[in-house]
Amino acid sequence: MTRTETELPGVFLVQPRVLHDARGAFLKTYHAGIFSDLGFPFVPVEEFISISHRNVIRGMHFQLPPAAHAKLVYCVSGAVLDVVLDLRKRSGCYGRWITRSLSSENRDMIFIPPGCAHGFLALTDDATMVYQTNTVHAPASDAGVRWNSFGFDWSVPAPRLSERDRALPSLAEFTSPF
């Protein structure tokens, strides 16, 4: 695996080694020792899968302290435009965002530390995302900011959104505890 810094401190692009042969491909998505050697000890305790249709936007989600968590996200089927928004007041990047294309073709992963919101746009039908987190989901700590409130152009005139995501506060209305 390799780790590449992004424009946001603590947010990394992780690229697994993919072994190809006549049967197909094989790759490792997590190894505690390798992650520690790469400089980000991360031990997942829970895993989620979402399956989204084309033009679905999910996000921008996170958990509040004390249940804030780090995430490792990747796409196992189809393709998404992944977005990470920095909500950490002391990071020097508050309110800034990055995007990366994640797909079953490129097999890239993104490591997201606590204090960042995460979301994505499904670019294909049945885009399947895996999320590994280092804390257990705490419904009372679930939070988010509205998808269209931080200056990112999703380039989708009529995205498919959940009612929850439509009702999230804007970034300007959010008071960050991070």
Accessible surface in RSA format (square Angstrom, percent):
REM  Atomic radii and reference values for relative SASA: ProtOr
REM  Chains: A
REM  Algorithm: Lee & Richards
REM  Probe-radius: 1.40
REM  Slices: 20
REM RES _ NUM      All-atoms   Total-Side   Main-Chain    Non-polar    All polar
REM                ABS   REL    ABS   REL    ABS   REL    ABS   REL    ABS   REL
RES MET A   1    44.85  23.2   3.83   2.5  41.02  97.7   5.15   4.4  39.70  52.6
RES THR A   2    77.32  55.0  75.29  76.3   2.03   4.8  73.56  98.8   3.76   5.7
RES ARG A   3    75.47  31.7  49.13  25.0  26.34  62.7   2.53   3.5  72.95  44.2
RES THR A   4    64.50  45.9  61.27  62.1   3.23   7.7  51.27  68.9  13.23  20.0
RES GLU A   5   102.18  58.7  87.58  66.3  14.60  34.8  56.71 109.7  45.47  37.1
RES THR A   6    19.61  13.9   0.24   0.2  19.37  46.2   4.54   6.1  15.07  22.8
RES GLU A   7    99.35  57.0  78.74  59.6  20.61  49.1  51.31  99.2  48.04  39.2
RES LEU A   8     1.03   0.6   0.22   0.2   0.81   2.0   0.22   0.2   0.81   2.2
RES PRO A   9    60.09  43.8  49.67  45.3  10.41  37.9  59.37  49.0   0.72   4.5
RES GLY A  10    25.43  31.4   0.00   N/A  25.43  31.4  19.27  52.9   6.16  13.8
RES VAL A  11     0.21   0.1   0.00   0.0   0.21   0.5   0.00   0.0   0.21   0.6
RES PHE A  12    16.74   8.4  16.74  10.4   0.00   0.0  16.74  10.2   0.00   0.0
RES LEU A  13    21.65  12.1  21.65  15.5   0.00   0.0  21.65  15.2   0.00   0.0
RES VAL A  14     0.00   0.0   0.00   0.0   0.00   0.0   0.00   0.0   0.00   0.0
RES GLN A  15    70.37  39.3  67.90  49.6   2.47   5.9  13.92  29.6  56.45  42.8
RES PRO A  16    14.02  10.2   1.44   1.3  12.58  45.7   1.54   1.3  12.48  77.5
RES ARG A  17   168.84  70.9 155.16  79.1  13.68  32.6  71.82  98.1  97.03  58.8
RES VAL A  18    40.34  26.5  19.78  17.9  20.56  49.5  19.78  17.2  20.56  55.8
RES LEU A  19    85.29  47.5  80.66  57.7   4.63  11.6  82.85  58.2   2.44   6.6
RES HIS A  20   134.20  73.3 103.12  71.7  31.08  79.5  73.29  75.5  60.92  70.9
RES ASP A  21    76.01  53.2  49.93  49.7  26.08  61.7  45.96 108.2  30.05  30.0
RES ALA A  22   117.49 108.0  66.72 103.0  50.77 115.5  80.79 113.8  36.70  97.2
RES ARG A  23   217.65  91.4 175.97  89.7  41.69  99.3  88.82 121.4 128.83  78.1
RES GLY A  24    36.58  45.1   0.00   N/A  36.58  45.1  34.77  95.4   1.81   4.1
RES ALA A  25    49.05  45.1   8.59  13.3  40.46  92.0  11.02  15.5  38.03 100.7
RES PHE A  26   140.88  70.5 137.74  85.3   3.14   8.2 140.88  85.4   0.00   0.0
RES LEU A  27    50.15  27.9  30.35  21.7  19.81  49.8  31.81  22.3  18.34  49.4
RES LYS A  28    97.67  47.6  90.84  55.7   6.83  16.3  59.75  53.8  37.92  40.4
RES THR A  29    34.84  24.8  31.78  32.2   3.06   7.3  15.68  21.1  19.16  29.0
RES TYR A  30    53.22  24.8  37.31  21.2  15.91  41.4  37.10  27.9  16.12  19.9
RES HIS A  31    75.47  41.2  71.57  49.7   3.90  10.0  44.82  46.2  30.65  35.7
RES ALA A  32    51.08  47.0  43.72  67.5   7.37  16.8  44.65  62.9   6.43  17.0
RES GLY A  33    34.02  42.0   0.00   N/A  34.02  42.0  30.79  84.5   3.24   7.3
RES ILE A  34    53.23  30.3  52.57  39.2   0.66   1.6  52.89  38.1   0.34   0.9
RES PHE A  35     0.00   0.0   0.00   0.0   0.00   0.0   0.00   0.0   0.00   0.0
RES SER A  36    59.79  50.5  47.65  63.6  12.14  28.0  15.67  33.4  44.12  61.8
RES ASP A  37   129.25  90.5  92.25  91.8  37.00  87.5  30.57  71.9  98.68  98.4
RES LEU A  38    44.78  24.9  34.99  25.0   9.78  24.6  39.19  27.5   5.59  15.0
RES GLY A  39    50.01  61.7   0.00   N/A  50.01  61.7  27.35  75.1  22.66  50.8
RES PHE A  40     9.66   4.8   7.55   4.7   2.11   5.5   9.66   5.9   0.00   0.0
RES PRO A  41   108.57  79.1  84.51  77.0  24.06  87.5  86.55  71.5  22.03 136.9
RES PHE A  42     3.11   1.6   0.44   0.3   2.67   6.9   1.83   1.1   1.28   3.7
RES VAL A  43    96.19  63.3  91.37  82.7   4.82  11.6  91.37  79.4   4.82  13.1
RES PRO A  44    34.90  25.4  17.08  15.6  17.82  64.8  17.24  14.2  17.66 109.8
RES VAL A  45    84.01  55.3  48.57  44.0  35.44  85.4  57.89  50.3  26.12  70.9
RES GLU A  46    51.45  29.5  41.58  31.5   9.87  23.5  20.73  40.1  30.72  25.1
RES GLU A  47    97.13  55.8  69.72  52.7  27.41  65.3  23.05  44.6  74.08  60.5
RES PHE A  48    74.62  37.3  68.70  42.5   5.92  15.4  74.62  45.2   0.00   0.0
RES ILE A  49   108.00  61.5  74.70  55.7  33.30  80.3  74.83  53.9  33.17  90.0
RES SER A  50    13.47  11.4   8.93  11.9   4.54  10.5  13.47  28.7   0.00   0.0
RES ILE A  51   102.62  58.4  84.31  62.8  18.31  44.1  84.31  60.7  18.31  49.7
RES SER A  52     1.53   1.3   0.00   0.0   1.53   3.5   1.53   3.3   0.00   0.0
RES HIS A  53    86.88  47.5  86.78  60.3   0.10   0.3  49.24  50.7  37.64  43.8
RES ARG A  54   115.21  48.4 112.24  57.2   2.97   7.1  38.70  52.9  76.51  46.4
RES ASN A  55    59.35  40.9  59.35  57.4   0.00   0.0   2.64   6.3  56.72  54.8
RES VAL A  56    20.75  13.7  20.75  18.8   0.00   0.0  20.75  18.0   0.00   0.0
RES ILE A  57     1.32   0.8   0.00   0.0   1.32   3.2   0.00   0.0   1.32   3.6
RES ARG A  58    84.40  35.4  84.04  42.8   0.36   0.9  13.94  19.1  70.46  42.7
RES GLY A  59     0.00   0.0   0.00   N/A   0.00   0.0   0.00   0.0   0.00   0.0
RES MET A  60     0.00   0.0   0.00   0.0   0.00   0.0   0.00   0.0   0.00   0.0
RES HIS A  61    42.63  23.3  42.62  29.6   0.01   0.0  23.68  24.4  18.95  22.1
RES PHE A  62     8.02   4.0   4.45   2.8   3.58   9.3   7.38   4.5   0.64   1.8
RES GLN A  63     4.27   2.4   2.01   1.5   2.26   5.4   2.01   4.3   2.26   1.7
RES LEU A  64    52.68  29.3  52.68  37.7   0.00   0.0  52.68  37.0   0.00   0.0
RES PRO A  65    60.17  43.9  42.59  38.8  17.57  63.9  43.00  35.5  17.16 106.7
RES PRO A  66   139.39 101.6 105.41  96.1  33.98 123.5 112.40  92.8  26.99 167.7
RES ALA A  67    17.22  15.8  12.82  19.8   4.41  10.0  17.22  24.3   0.00   0.0
RES ALA A  68    21.14  19.4  10.23  15.8  10.90  24.8  10.23  14.4  10.90  28.9
RES HIS A  69    20.05  11.0  12.30   8.5   7.76  19.8  11.71  12.1   8.34   9.7
RES ALA A  70     4.02   3.7   4.02   6.2   0.00   0.0   4.02   5.7   0.00   0.0
RES LYS A  71    18.35   9.0  18.35  11.3   0.00   0.0  10.81   9.7   7.54   8.0
RES LEU A  72     0.00   0.0   0.00   0.0   0.00   0.0   0.00   0.0   0.00   0.0
RES VAL A  73     0.00   0.0   0.00   0.0   0.00   0.0   0.00   0.0   0.00   0.0
RES TYR A  74    20.09   9.4  20.09  11.4   0.00   0.0  10.87   8.2   9.22  11.4
RES CYS A  75     4.49   3.4   0.00   0.0   4.49  10.6   0.00   0.0   4.49   4.8
RES VAL A  76    74.69  49.1  51.93  47.0  22.76  54.8  55.80  48.5  18.89  51.2
RES SER A  77    48.09  40.6  46.19  61.6   1.90   4.4  19.37  41.3  28.71  40.2
RES GLY A  78    21.35  26.3   0.00   N/A  21.35  26.3  15.33  42.1   6.02  13.5
RES ALA A  79    19.18  17.6  19.18  29.6   0.00   0.0  19.18  27.0   0.00   0.0
RES VAL A  80     0.00   0.0   0.00   0.0   0.00   0.0   0.00   0.0   0.00   0.0
RES LEU A  81    43.05  24.0  43.05  30.8   0.00   0.0  43.05  30.2   0.00   0.0
RES ASP A  82     0.38   0.3   0.00   0.0   0.38   0.9   0.00   0.0   0.38   0.4
RES VAL A  83     0.00   0.0   0.00   0.0   0.00   0.0   0.00   0.0   0.00   0.0
RES VAL A  84     0.06   0.0   0.06   0.1   0.00   0.0   0.06   0.1   0.00   0.0
RES LEU A  85     0.00   0.0   0.00   0.0   0.00   0.0   0.00   0.0   0.00   0.0
RES ASP A  86     0.00   0.0   0.00   0.0   0.00   0.0   0.00   0.0   0.00   0.0
RES LEU A  87     0.00   0.0   0.00   0.0   0.00   0.0   0.00   0.0   0.00   0.0
RES ARG A  88    41.39  17.4  41.39  21.1   0.00   0.0  24.52  33.5  16.87  10.2
RES LYS A  89   123.58  60.3  99.77  61.2  23.82  56.7  60.42  54.4  63.17  67.3
RES ARG A  90   233.89  98.2 199.32 101.6  34.57  82.3  80.51 110.0 153.38  93.0
RES SER A  91    28.84  24.4   2.44   3.3  26.40  60.8  13.32  28.4  15.51  21.7
RES GLY A  92    70.64  87.1   0.00   N/A  70.64  87.1  43.22 118.6  27.42  61.4
RES CYS A  93    11.49   8.7  10.09  11.3   1.40   3.3   1.40   3.6  10.09  10.9
RES TYR A  94    86.87  40.6  65.02  37.0  21.84  56.8  57.91  43.5  28.95  35.7
RES GLY A  95    19.57  24.1   0.00   N/A  19.57  24.1   8.96  24.6  10.61  23.8
RES ARG A  96   116.49  48.9 113.05  57.6   3.44   8.2  50.74  69.3  65.75  39.8
RES TRP A  97    95.02  38.1  78.86  38.2  16.16  37.9  67.14  35.8  27.88  45.2
RES ILE A  98     7.49   4.3   3.78   2.8   3.71   9.0   7.36   5.3   0.14   0.4
RES THR A  99    35.17  25.0  26.57  26.9   8.60  20.5   0.54   0.7  34.64  52.4
RES ARG A 100    62.66  26.3  58.82  30.0   3.84   9.1  26.36  36.0  36.31  22.0
RES SER A 101    59.94  50.6  50.10  66.9   9.84  22.7  34.49  73.4  25.45  35.6
RES LEU A 102     0.00   0.0   0.00   0.0   0.00   0.0   0.00   0.0   0.00   0.0
RES SER A 103    11.28   9.5  11.22  15.0   0.07   0.2   6.89  14.7   4.40   6.2
RES SER A 104    26.78  22.6  24.37  32.5   2.41   5.6  10.58  22.5  16.20  22.7
RES GLU A 105   157.41  90.4 131.78  99.7  25.64  61.0  54.73 105.9 102.68  83.8
RES ASN A 106    60.60  41.8  37.36  36.1  23.24  56.0  33.86  81.5  26.74  25.8
RES ARG A 107    68.87  28.9  62.82  32.0   6.06  14.4  12.85  17.6  56.02  33.9
RES ASP A 108    19.15  13.4  18.86  18.8   0.29   0.7   0.00   0.0  19.15  19.1
RES MET A 109     1.00   0.5   1.00   0.7   0.00   0.0   1.00   0.8   0.00   0.0
RES ILE A 110     0.82   0.5   0.82   0.6   0.00   0.0   0.82   0.6   0.00   0.0
RES PHE A 111    13.22   6.6  13.22   8.2   0.00   0.0  13.22   8.0   0.00   0.0
RES ILE A 112     2.85   1.6   2.76   2.1   0.08   0.2   2.76   2.0   0.08   0.2
RES PRO A 113    15.82  11.5  15.22  13.9   0.60   2.2  15.22  12.6   0.60   3.7
RES PRO A 114    58.52  42.7  50.47  46.0   8.05  29.3  51.91  42.9   6.61  41.1
RES GLY A 115     2.29   2.8   0.00   N/A   2.29   2.8   0.25   0.7   2.05   4.6
RES CYS A 116     5.68   4.3   0.00   0.0   5.68  13.3   0.00   0.0   5.68   6.1
RES ALA A 117     0.00   0.0   0.00   0.0   0.00   0.0   0.00   0.0   0.00   0.0
RES HIS A 118     3.90   2.1   3.08   2.1   0.82   2.1   0.27   0.3   3.63   4.2
RES GLY A 119     1.19   1.5   0.00   N/A   1.19   1.5   1.19   3.3   0.00   0.0
RES PHE A 120     0.93   0.5   0.93   0.6   0.00   0.0   0.93   0.6   0.00   0.0
RES LEU A 121     6.72   3.7   6.72   4.8   0.00   0.0   6.72   4.7   0.00   0.0
RES ALA A 122     0.12   0.1   0.00   0.0   0.12   0.3   0.00   0.0   0.12   0.3
RES LEU A 123    68.27  38.0  59.71  42.7   8.56  21.5  61.93  43.5   6.33  17.0
RES THR A 124    40.84  29.0  40.84  41.4   0.00   0.0  40.84  54.9   0.00   0.0
RES ASP A 125    83.65  58.6  70.83  70.5  12.82  30.3  23.59  55.5  60.07  59.9
RES ASP A 126    73.35  51.4  73.10  72.8   0.25   0.6  22.75  53.5  50.60  50.5
RES ALA A 127     0.00   0.0   0.00   0.0   0.00   0.0   0.00   0.0   0.00   0.0
RES THR A 128    18.83  13.4  18.83  19.1   0.00   0.0  10.72  14.4   8.11  12.3
RES MET A 129     0.00   0.0   0.00   0.0   0.00   0.0   0.00   0.0   0.00   0.0
RES VAL A 130     8.69   5.7   8.69   7.9   0.00   0.0   8.69   7.6   0.00   0.0
RES TYR A 131    29.99  14.0  29.99  17.1   0.00   0.0  23.44  17.6   6.55   8.1
RES GLN A 132    15.03   8.4  15.03  11.0   0.00   0.0   0.82   1.7  14.22  10.8
RES THR A 133     2.41   1.7   2.41   2.4   0.00   0.0   2.02   2.7   0.40   0.6
RES ASN A 134    53.30  36.8  39.52  38.2  13.78  33.2   3.65   8.8  49.65  48.0
RES THR A 135    39.89  28.4  35.48  36.0   4.41  10.5  39.89  53.6   0.00   0.0
RES VAL A 136    94.44  62.1  86.44  78.3   8.00  19.3  86.44  75.1   8.00  21.7
RES HIS A 137    67.91  37.1  55.84  38.8  12.06  30.9  37.49  38.6  30.41  35.4
RES ALA A 138    28.53  26.2  25.17  38.8   3.36   7.6  28.53  40.2   0.00   0.0
RES PRO A 139   101.86  74.2  88.42  80.6  13.44  48.9  89.09  73.6  12.78  79.4
RES ALA A 140   107.92  99.2  65.35 100.9  42.57  96.8  78.02 109.9  29.90  79.2
RES SER A 141    14.31  12.1  12.90  17.2   1.41   3.2   1.41   3.0  12.90  18.1
RES ASP A 142    58.91  41.3  38.90  38.7  20.01  47.3   9.05  21.3  49.85  49.7
RES ALA A 143    16.32  15.0   9.90  15.3   6.42  14.6  16.32  23.0   0.00   0.0
RES GLY A 144     2.08   2.6   0.00   N/A   2.08   2.6   0.00   0.0   2.08   4.7
RES VAL A 145     0.00   0.0   0.00   0.0   0.00   0.0   0.00   0.0   0.00   0.0
RES ARG A 146    68.86  28.9  68.86  35.1   0.00   0.0  12.14  16.6  56.72  34.4
RES TRP A 147    36.23  14.5  36.14  17.5   0.09   0.2  32.30  17.2   3.93   6.4
RES ASN A 148    81.94  56.5  55.63  53.8  26.31  63.4  14.86  35.8  67.08  64.8
RES SER A 149    30.34  25.6   2.69   3.6  27.65  63.7  12.56  26.7  17.78  24.9
RES PHE A 150    17.15   8.6   0.00   0.0  17.15  44.6   6.62   4.0  10.53  30.1
RES GLY A 151    70.64  87.1   0.00   N/A  70.64  87.1  41.21 113.1  29.43  65.9
RES PHE A 152    25.13  12.6  13.61   8.4  11.52  30.0  14.04   8.5  11.10  31.8
RES ASP A 153   109.31  76.6  91.85  91.4  17.46  41.3  42.72 100.5  66.59  66.4
RES TRP A 154     9.05   3.6   3.98   1.9   5.07  11.9   4.13   2.2   4.92   8.0
RES SER A 155    92.05  77.8  58.01  77.4  34.04  78.4  46.85  99.8  45.20  63.3
RES VAL A 156    22.85  15.0   9.57   8.7  13.27  32.0  10.59   9.2  12.26  33.2
RES PRO A 157   141.51 103.1  99.43  90.6  42.09 153.0 112.50  92.9  29.01 180.3
RES ALA A 158    79.70  73.3  60.98  94.1  18.72  42.6  65.92  92.8  13.78  36.5
RES PRO A 159    18.18  13.3   8.83   8.1   9.35  34.0   8.83   7.3   9.35  58.1
RES ARG A 160   129.44  54.3 124.62  63.5   4.82  11.5  45.24  61.8  84.20  51.0
RES LEU A 161    24.84  13.8   2.41   1.7  22.43  56.4   6.11   4.3  18.73  50.4
RES SER A 162    57.48  48.6  42.71  57.0  14.77  34.0  50.44 107.4   7.05   9.9
RES GLU A 163   133.48  76.6 126.05  95.4   7.43  17.7  69.74 134.9  63.74  52.0
RES ARG A 164   102.65  43.1  89.30  45.5  13.35  31.8  67.71  92.5  34.94  21.2
RES ASP A 165     3.75   2.6   3.75   3.7   0.00   0.0   0.00   0.0   3.75   3.7
RES ARG A 166   116.06  48.7 100.65  51.3  15.41  36.7  35.80  48.9  80.26  48.6
RES ALA A 167    84.57  77.8  50.47  77.9  34.10  77.6  60.90  85.8  23.67  62.7
RES LEU A 168    17.13   9.5  15.42  11.0   1.71   4.3  16.64  11.7   0.49   1.3
RES PRO A 169    53.21  38.8  48.21  43.9   5.00  18.2  53.19  43.9   0.02   0.1
RES SER A 170    13.49  11.4  13.49  18.0   0.00   0.0   9.99  21.3   3.50   4.9
RES LEU A 171    24.19  13.5  21.84  15.6   2.36   5.9  21.84  15.3   2.36   6.3
RES ALA A 172   101.76  93.6  59.60  92.0  42.16  95.9  71.68 100.9  30.08  79.7
RES GLU A 173   118.96  68.3  86.34  65.3  32.62  77.7  42.95  83.1  76.01  62.1
RES PHE A 174    29.63  14.8  16.69  10.3  12.95  33.7  19.23  11.7  10.41  29.8
RES THR A 175   119.88  85.3 100.91 102.3  18.97  45.2  73.18  98.3  46.70  70.6
RES SER A 176     6.02   5.1   1.00   1.3   5.02  11.6   1.12   2.4   4.90   6.9
RES PRO A 177    71.53  52.1  35.07  32.0  36.46 132.5  46.05  38.0  25.47 158.3
RES PHE A 178    40.11  20.1  11.23   7.0  28.88  75.1  37.78  22.9   2.33   6.7
END  Absolute sums over single chains surface
CHAIN  1 A     8693.0       6659.6       2033.5       5028.8       3664.3
END  Absolute sums over all chains
TOTAL          8693.0       6659.6       2033.5       5028.8       3664.3
